[in-house]
Amino acid sequence: MSEETWHQARLIPTSGINGAEEQERRATSALLAVMSSVREFGQTVTKPLGAPSGKVETFIEVPFELGEQRLFPDGLIRVSRGKTNWTALVEVKTGNNDLATEQLENYLDIAREQGYDAVVTISNQIPAIAGQHPTKVDGRKLRKVALHHLSWSRILCDAVMQKEYRGVADPDQAWILGELIRYLEHPKSGALEFNDMGGSWVAVRQAVSAGTLRATDKGVPDVVARWDALLRFVSLQLGRDLGEEVTPVLSRKEQRDPALRAQNVSNTLASDSVLMGSIRIPNAAGPIVVTADLRAGQITCHVDISAPGAGRPATRVKWLTRQIPDARESLRLEAFVARSRGASAAELLGAVRQKPDALIQDPAKELKTFRVAMTVVMGSKRGRGRGAFIDTVLDAVNEFYREVLQFLKVWRASPPKMRELPDASFEPDRLSSTALSSQDGTDDVRSPVSGRPAPEAPADANNYEAAAAEM
């Protein structure tokens, strides 16, 4: 028998998973075991939840009494450092299973009675805004116990970044973390990626095409929430590839009031037929603005970058095009001038490479900002795969960063250069009242003794004329 048909033994096998219950139990046990075994990964998961940097202990299916009920949370995490202990109950869902309000409220009651710090939920649900929980619970139960949510996409992203970029000190622990990554990336693990725009997606898209969509329509909130969840998923995926924390951009008001963000996106969808959001990449020239035009069936990614503060308009345009020599010629470039609204000119990159003046309408006006945009055909399907909306957005963002944004650098003025003073290669007379000054030039050097101009060497007429011609 050929060895090509043999299956390598894995620390966390995916074989033998029968049903959702077995899937959840195995995913919970694998995750918690690796958290307690790989110190760096355990701290990466627990520290943002409020735990101290200490020893991580984990348990599964710990029994508790709540009134007449006997309940078994999926897991328990305890982090200890000196006399400080942080304890959290864990509830896990895999596949398409959603968290249940009643179950979470029971666990919050148990945590309050036991003096625990938090309840942590893990599922494939991605909240629209960071810190927001996908399941609504009674706010009174959160007075003494915190409720945190982690998506499997977030956990997988943290695991990859810890192993590939931040590093694990012990080689054996690094291998263990790699086995968890292999398990979570397997379809049978139940740790799914974002894979559905929801049941209202088709109806909303059809209403947009018909021009009848209103911000108050029943399906709009669900589509808006899934759009923001998709942006968070795209950010996590891009962050895994870059080894950096990539996040959606929200205003301060939207961070304080998540309902305001949903209202703004709903209004834009109803009025302009577009879904819009931004993604911030550390040290990039600017955030990627992602626009999904449901009526036109297009996805556009663009970035705005300030033009150089010096040089002729054509020089500033060439400064931009030289940074993206290998980008597709169908990219759209727009130029914005000072003290003016809207773009003054727009042209495709291919044409601008041939003729930089194509972006200059008035040479007397100063170019202030450039916009680089890439537009692709939008998929319409609600799920994943070929012709799907989710994959279109994911591919568009990745391609735009790969071709454009990773090469763009913000212009910076050169630092000022020090003036060169005349070389004082002589010893001035003790009684002389004159000395070399920073105001003395090479063409007016006076004698340090007499104070009169020093004799000059005969000028070469040909060299002078050549120098004058260069000036």
C-alpha positions as CSV (number, residue, x, y, z in Angstrom):
1,M,0.0,0.0,0.0
2,S,1.3,3.4,-0.9
3,E,2.2,5.8,1.9
4,E,0.4,8.6,0.1
5,T,-2.9,7.1,1.4
6,W,-1.8,7.2,5.0
7,H,-3.2,9.8,7.4
8,Q,-0.7,11.4,9.7
9,A,-1.6,11.1,13.4
10,R,-2.9,14.4,14.9
11,L,-3.0,15.6,18.5
12,I,-6.5,16.8,18.0
13,P,-8.2,14.5,15.3
14,T,-11.3,15.5,13.4
15,S,-12.3,11.9,12.8
16,G,-15.2,10.4,14.9
17,I,-17.2,13.7,15.3
18,N,-20.8,12.7,15.3
19,G,-23.3,15.4,15.8
20,A,-23.2,19.0,17.2
21,E,-22.8,17.9,20.8
22,E,-19.6,15.9,20.1
23,Q,-18.4,18.8,18.0
24,E,-18.8,21.3,20.7
25,R,-17.3,19.1,23.4
26,R,-14.2,18.4,21.3
27,A,-13.7,22.0,20.3
28,T,-14.1,23.2,23.9
29,S,-11.7,20.6,25.3
30,A,-9.1,21.3,22.6
31,L,-9.2,25.1,23.0
32,L,-9.1,25.1,26.7
33,A,-6.3,22.5,26.9
34,V,-4.1,24.5,24.6
35,M,-4.8,27.7,26.5
36,S,-3.5,26.1,29.7
37,S,-0.5,24.4,27.9
38,V,0.7,27.3,25.7
39,R,1.4,30.2,28.1
40,E,1.6,32.9,25.5
41,F,-1.6,31.9,23.7
42,G,-3.5,31.6,27.0
43,Q,-2.6,35.1,27.9
44,T,-3.4,36.4,24.5
45,V,-7.0,35.1,24.9
46,T,-7.6,36.0,28.5
47,K,-5.8,39.3,29.0
48,P,-8.2,41.4,26.8
49,L,-11.0,39.9,28.9
50,G,-9.6,41.4,32.1
51,A,-7.5,38.5,33.5
52,P,-4.1,39.1,35.0
53,S,-0.9,37.8,33.4
54,G,-0.6,34.5,35.3
55,K,-1.0,30.8,35.4
56,V,-4.0,29.6,33.3
57,E,-6.0,26.6,34.5
58,T,-8.9,25.2,32.5
59,F,-11.7,22.7,33.2
60,I,-14.7,21.3,31.2
61,E,-18.3,20.6,32.1
62,V,-18.0,21.8,35.7
63,P,-21.3,21.0,37.6
64,F,-23.2,23.8,39.4
65,E,-26.5,24.0,41.3
66,L,-28.8,26.9,40.5
67,G,-32.0,26.6,42.5
68,E,-33.4,23.2,41.7
69,Q,-31.4,22.9,38.4
70,R,-28.1,21.2,37.9
71,L,-26.2,23.0,35.1
72,F,-23.0,22.1,33.3
73,P,-21.2,25.1,31.6
74,D,-19.0,23.9,28.8
75,G,-15.9,25.1,30.6
76,L,-14.2,27.2,33.3
77,I,-11.1,29.3,33.1
78,R,-9.1,30.4,36.2
79,V,-6.1,32.7,35.9
80,S,-4.0,33.2,39.1
81,R,-1.2,35.5,39.9
82,G,-0.1,35.7,43.5
83,K,-3.2,36.3,45.6
84,T,-5.2,37.5,42.6
85,N,-7.6,35.1,40.9
86,W,-9.8,35.7,37.8
87,T,-12.4,33.1,37.0
88,A,-14.8,32.8,34.1
89,L,-17.5,30.3,33.0
90,V,-17.3,29.4,29.3
91,E,-20.2,28.6,26.9
92,V,-19.3,27.2,23.4
93,K,-21.3,26.8,20.2
94,T,-20.1,25.4,16.9
95,G,-21.5,25.3,13.4
96,N,-24.6,27.4,12.8
97,N,-25.8,27.1,16.4
98,D,-26.5,30.4,18.1
99,L,-26.2,31.3,21.8
100,A,-29.4,31.1,23.9
101,T,-30.4,34.0,26.1
102,E,-31.9,31.8,28.9
103,Q,-28.7,29.7,29.1
104,L,-26.5,32.7,29.4
105,E,-28.6,34.4,32.0
106,N,-28.4,31.2,34.1
107,Y,-24.6,31.1,33.8
108,L,-24.5,34.8,34.8
109,D,-26.5,34.0,37.9
110,I,-24.1,31.1,38.8
111,A,-21.1,33.4,38.3
112,R,-22.6,36.0,40.6
113,E,-23.3,33.4,43.3
114,Q,-19.9,31.9,43.1
115,G,-18.1,35.3,43.0
116,Y,-16.7,34.7,39.5
117,D,-15.6,37.6,37.3
118,A,-17.1,36.8,33.9
119,V,-19.0,34.6,31.5
120,V,-17.2,34.0,28.2
121,T,-19.1,32.8,25.1
122,I,-17.6,31.4,21.9
123,S,-19.5,30.8,18.7
124,N,-19.3,31.6,15.0
125,Q,-21.4,34.7,15.5
126,I,-19.4,37.8,14.8
127,P,-20.8,41.0,16.5
128,A,-21.2,44.0,14.3
129,I,-19.1,46.2,16.7
130,A,-16.2,45.1,18.9
131,G,-17.3,44.7,22.5
132,Q,-20.9,44.2,21.6
133,H,-22.4,40.8,22.5
134,P,-24.5,39.0,19.8
135,T,-27.1,37.8,22.3
136,K,-29.3,40.2,24.3
137,V,-29.5,39.5,28.1
138,D,-31.0,41.3,31.0
139,G,-28.7,44.2,31.8
140,R,-29.3,43.9,35.5
141,K,-27.4,40.6,35.5
142,L,-24.3,42.4,34.2
143,R,-23.8,44.6,37.3
144,K,-21.3,42.3,39.0
145,V,-20.4,39.8,36.2
146,A,-18.9,40.8,32.8
147,L,-20.1,39.1,29.6
148,H,-17.6,38.7,26.9
149,H,-17.9,37.1,23.4
150,L,-15.2,35.6,21.2
151,S,-15.8,34.4,17.7
152,W,-14.0,31.3,16.4
153,S,-12.6,33.5,13.7
154,R,-11.1,35.8,16.4
155,I,-9.6,32.8,18.2
156,L,-8.1,31.3,15.1
157,C,-6.7,34.7,14.1
158,D,-5.1,35.1,17.6
159,A,-3.6,31.6,17.4
160,V,-2.1,32.2,13.9
161,M,-0.7,35.6,14.9
162,Q,0.8,34.2,18.1
163,K,2.5,31.2,16.4
164,E,3.6,32.9,13.2
165,Y,4.4,36.4,14.2
166,R,4.6,37.0,18.0
167,G,6.3,33.6,18.6
168,V,6.1,30.8,21.2
169,A,9.2,30.3,23.3
170,D,9.0,26.5,23.8
171,P,9.2,24.5,20.5
172,D,6.9,21.8,21.8
173,Q,4.3,24.4,22.8
174,A,4.5,26.0,19.4
175,W,3.8,22.6,17.8
176,I,0.8,22.1,20.1
177,L,-0.6,25.5,19.1
178,G,-0.1,24.5,15.5
179,E,-2.2,21.4,16.0
180,L,-5.0,23.6,17.4
181,I,-4.8,25.8,14.3
182,R,-5.0,22.7,12.0
183,Y,-8.0,21.5,13.9
184,L,-9.9,24.8,13.8
185,E,-9.2,25.2,10.1
186,H,-10.8,21.8,9.4
187,P,-14.4,22.0,8.2
188,K,-15.5,19.2,10.6
189,S,-14.3,21.2,13.7
190,G,-17.4,23.5,13.5
191,A,-15.3,26.6,13.7
192,L,-16.7,28.2,10.6
193,E,-15.8,31.4,8.8
194,F,-18.4,34.1,8.2
195,N,-20.5,32.4,5.6
196,D,-24.0,33.9,5.3
197,M,-25.5,37.4,4.7
198,G,-28.7,36.3,6.3
199,G,-32.2,35.5,5.2
200,S,-33.1,39.2,4.5
201,W,-30.2,39.6,2.0
202,V,-32.1,38.7,-1.2
203,A,-35.2,40.7,-0.3
204,V,-33.2,43.8,0.5
205,R,-31.2,43.5,-2.7
206,Q,-34.4,43.2,-4.7
207,A,-35.9,46.2,-3.0
208,V,-32.8,48.2,-3.9
209,S,-33.1,47.2,-7.5
210,A,-36.8,48.2,-7.5
211,G,-36.1,51.5,-5.8
212,T,-38.5,50.8,-3.0
213,L,-36.2,50.2,0.0
214,R,-36.7,52.3,3.1
215,A,-34.4,52.5,6.1
216,T,-37.3,51.3,8.3
217,D,-37.9,48.1,6.4
218,K,-37.9,44.9,8.4
219,G,-34.9,43.2,6.8
220,V,-32.6,46.2,6.8
221,P,-31.2,45.9,10.4
222,D,-30.2,42.3,9.8
223,V,-28.3,43.1,6.5
224,V,-26.6,46.1,8.2
225,A,-25.5,44.1,11.2
226,R,-24.1,41.3,8.9
227,W,-22.3,43.9,6.7
228,D,-20.5,45.2,9.7
229,A,-19.8,41.6,10.8
230,L,-18.4,41.0,7.4
231,L,-16.0,43.9,7.7
232,R,-14.8,42.6,11.0
233,F,-14.3,39.1,9.4
234,V,-12.4,40.7,6.5
235,S,-10.2,42.6,9.0
236,L,-9.4,39.4,10.9
237,Q,-8.5,37.5,7.7
238,L,-6.3,40.3,6.5
239,G,-4.7,40.6,10.0
240,R,-3.8,36.9,9.9
241,D,-1.9,37.4,6.7
242,L,-0.2,40.6,7.8
243,G,0.5,39.7,11.4
244,E,-1.0,43.0,12.5
245,E,-4.2,44.1,14.3
246,V,-6.5,45.2,11.4
247,T,-9.8,46.8,12.6
248,P,-12.9,48.4,11.1
249,V,-12.9,52.2,11.5
250,L,-15.7,53.7,13.7
251,S,-16.2,57.3,14.8
252,R,-16.1,58.0,18.5
253,K,-19.8,58.6,18.5
254,E,-20.4,55.2,16.8
255,Q,-18.2,53.5,19.4
256,R,-20.1,54.9,22.2
257,D,-23.5,54.3,20.6
258,P,-23.6,51.1,18.4
259,A,-27.2,52.0,17.4
260,L,-25.9,55.2,15.7
261,R,-23.6,53.2,13.4
262,A,-26.5,50.9,12.4
263,Q,-28.7,54.0,11.8
264,N,-26.1,55.7,9.6
265,V,-25.5,52.6,7.5
266,S,-29.3,52.0,7.1
267,N,-29.9,55.5,6.0
268,T,-27.0,55.3,3.4
269,L,-28.3,52.0,2.1
270,A,-31.9,53.4,1.7
271,S,-30.8,56.7,0.1
272,D,-27.8,55.7,-2.0
273,S,-28.2,51.9,-2.3
274,V,-24.7,51.4,-1.0
275,L,-23.1,49.7,2.1
276,M,-20.0,51.4,3.2
277,G,-17.3,51.0,5.8
278,S,-13.5,51.4,6.4
279,I,-10.7,49.2,7.5
280,R,-7.6,50.5,9.2
281,I,-4.2,48.7,8.7
282,P,-1.3,49.8,11.0
283,N,1.2,52.1,9.3
284,A,-0.7,52.1,6.0
285,A,-1.0,55.4,4.0
286,G,-4.7,55.5,4.9
287,P,-7.7,53.3,5.7
288,I,-9.3,51.1,2.9
289,V,-12.8,52.5,2.2
290,V,-15.0,49.6,1.1
291,T,-18.2,50.5,-0.8
292,A,-20.8,47.9,-2.0
293,D,-23.1,49.4,-4.6
294,L,-26.1,47.1,-4.6
295,R,-27.8,48.8,-7.5
296,A,-24.8,49.0,-9.8
297,G,-23.5,45.5,-8.7
298,Q,-20.0,46.7,-7.9
299,I,-17.5,46.6,-5.1
300,T,-15.1,49.5,-4.8
301,C,-12.1,49.8,-2.6
302,H,-10.3,53.2,-2.4
303,V,-7.7,55.0,-0.3
304,D,-7.1,58.8,-0.1
305,I,-3.5,60.0,0.2
306,S,-2.1,63.5,0.5
307,A,-0.2,64.9,-2.5
308,P,3.4,66.1,-2.0
309,G,3.6,69.6,-0.6
310,A,6.2,70.7,-3.1
311,G,6.9,70.4,-6.8
312,R,4.9,71.0,-10.0
313,P,1.5,69.3,-10.5
314,A,2.9,66.8,-13.0
315,T,5.7,66.0,-10.6
316,R,3.2,65.2,-7.9
317,V,1.2,62.9,-10.2
318,K,4.4,61.0,-11.2
319,W,5.2,60.7,-7.5
320,L,2.0,58.7,-7.1
321,T,2.3,56.5,-10.2
322,R,5.9,55.6,-9.5
323,Q,4.8,53.9,-6.2
324,I,2.5,51.4,-8.0
325,P,4.3,50.4,-11.1
326,D,2.8,46.9,-11.2
327,A,-0.8,47.8,-10.4
328,R,-3.6,47.1,-12.9
329,E,-4.2,49.8,-15.5
330,S,-7.9,49.9,-14.7
331,L,-7.4,51.5,-11.4
332,R,-9.1,54.9,-11.2
333,L,-7.1,57.9,-10.0
334,E,-8.8,61.1,-8.9
335,A,-7.1,64.4,-8.0
336,F,-8.4,67.0,-5.6
337,V,-7.2,70.6,-5.5
338,A,-7.0,73.0,-2.6
339,R,-10.1,75.0,-1.6
340,S,-12.4,73.0,-3.9
341,R,-15.1,70.5,-3.4
342,G,-15.1,67.1,-5.3
343,A,-12.5,65.7,-7.6
344,S,-11.1,68.1,-10.2
345,A,-10.1,65.3,-12.6
346,A,-10.4,61.5,-12.8
347,E,-8.6,59.1,-15.2
348,L,-7.5,55.4,-15.4
349,L,-4.0,54.6,-14.2
350,G,-3.0,53.4,-17.7
351,A,-3.8,56.7,-19.2
352,V,-2.1,58.7,-16.4
353,R,1.1,56.7,-16.8
354,Q,1.2,57.8,-20.5
355,K,0.2,61.4,-19.8
356,P,0.4,62.7,-16.2
357,D,-1.2,65.9,-17.3
358,A,-4.5,64.0,-17.6
359,L,-5.1,64.6,-13.9
360,I,-4.3,68.3,-14.1
361,Q,-7.1,70.6,-15.2
362,D,-5.6,73.9,-14.0
363,P,-1.8,74.0,-13.5
364,A,-2.3,77.1,-11.4
365,K,-4.2,75.2,-8.7
366,E,-2.4,73.2,-6.1
367,L,-3.0,69.4,-5.9
368,K,-3.8,68.4,-2.3
369,T,-5.1,64.9,-2.4
370,F,-5.2,61.8,-4.6
371,R,-7.7,59.0,-4.5
372,V,-6.8,55.5,-5.8
373,A,-9.8,53.2,-6.4
374,M,-10.3,49.7,-7.6
375,T,-13.8,48.5,-8.8
376,V,-14.8,44.9,-9.3
377,V,-18.1,43.1,-10.2
378,M,-20.1,42.2,-7.1
379,G,-21.3,38.7,-6.3
380,S,-25.0,38.5,-5.4
381,K,-25.3,35.1,-3.5
382,R,-25.8,35.3,0.2
383,G,-23.5,32.4,1.1
384,R,-19.9,31.5,0.2
385,G,-18.3,30.3,-3.0
386,R,-18.2,31.5,-6.6
387,G,-20.5,34.4,-7.3
388,A,-21.0,35.1,-3.6
389,F,-21.1,38.6,-2.1
390,I,-18.9,37.7,0.9
391,D,-16.1,36.3,-1.3
392,T,-16.3,39.3,-3.6
393,V,-15.7,41.7,-0.8
394,L,-12.9,39.5,0.8
395,D,-11.1,39.2,-2.6
396,A,-11.5,42.9,-3.4
397,V,-9.9,44.0,-0.1
398,N,-7.0,41.5,-0.4
399,E,-6.3,42.5,-4.0
400,F,-6.4,46.2,-3.3
401,Y,-4.0,45.9,-0.5
402,R,-1.7,43.5,-2.4
403,E,-1.5,45.7,-5.5
404,V,-1.8,49.2,-4.1
405,L,-1.9,50.0,-0.4
406,Q,1.2,48.0,0.7
407,F,3.3,50.1,-1.7
408,L,2.0,53.6,-0.9
409,K,4.0,55.8,1.3
410,V,3.0,59.2,2.7
411,W,5.1,62.1,1.4
412,R,7.4,63.8,3.8
413,A,9.4,66.9,3.2
414,S,13.2,66.6,3.2
415,P,14.8,68.0,6.4
416,P,16.6,71.4,6.0
417,K,20.3,71.3,5.2
418,M,22.9,73.2,7.2
419,R,24.6,76.1,5.5
420,E,28.3,75.7,4.7
421,L,30.5,78.4,6.2
422,P,33.7,79.6,4.6
423,D,36.8,77.6,5.5
424,A,39.0,79.7,7.9
425,S,42.4,78.1,7.0
426,F,44.4,81.0,8.3
427,E,45.3,82.6,11.6
428,P,43.8,86.1,11.8
429,D,46.0,89.0,13.0
430,R,45.7,89.6,16.7
431,L,44.9,93.3,16.0
432,S,42.6,92.7,13.1
433,S,39.0,93.9,13.5
434,T,37.7,91.7,10.7
435,A,37.0,88.0,10.7
436,L,35.2,85.5,8.5
437,S,31.4,85.6,8.9
438,S,28.5,83.4,7.9
439,Q,27.5,86.3,5.6
440,D,30.7,86.0,3.6
441,G,30.4,84.0,0.4
442,T,32.9,82.3,-1.8
443,D,32.5,85.1,-4.3
444,D,33.3,87.9,-1.8
445,V,36.1,86.7,0.5
446,R,38.0,89.6,2.1
447,S,41.5,89.6,3.2
448,P,41.7,88.9,7.0
449,V,44.5,91.6,7.2
450,S,43.5,94.5,5.1
451,G,39.8,93.9,5.0
452,R,39.9,94.5,1.2
453,P,38.5,91.8,-1.3
454,A,41.0,89.1,-1.9
455,P,42.3,88.8,-5.5
456,E,40.3,86.4,-7.6
457,A,41.6,83.8,-10.0
458,P,40.8,84.6,-13.7
459,A,37.4,83.3,-14.6
460,D,37.1,80.8,-17.5
461,A,34.5,82.3,-19.8
462,N,33.4,79.0,-21.2
463,N,32.8,77.4,-17.7
464,Y,30.9,80.5,-16.5
465,E,28.6,80.4,-19.5
466,A,28.0,76.7,-18.9
467,A,27.2,77.3,-15.2
468,A,24.9,80.1,-16.1
469,A,23.1,77.9,-18.6
470,E,22.4,75.3,-15.9
471,M,20.9,78.0,-13.5
